[in-house]
Amino acid sequence: MAWGESDRVVDADYGRAVPDAEFRLLPGTGQMPHVETPAELLPVVWEFAEAHARAHVRDEGRGGA
């Protein structure tokens, strides 16, 4: 979960409280990181996608879904 450090609509503690979620706080970002700081958001999304794609490939190799 990527959260804007300067989000004045929803406090970051809500994001931190989501069970089993990966939480990243984006500095200099408010409610819309995809618009405000896409260069900071993209590596977070990419990192998450790569990590979960690798896990999926490993699971398939073991006969899992």
Secondary structure, 3 states (H helix, E strand, C coil): CEEECCCCCCCHHHHHCCCCCCCEEECCCCCCHHHHCHHHHHHHHHHHHHHHHHHHHHHHHCCCC
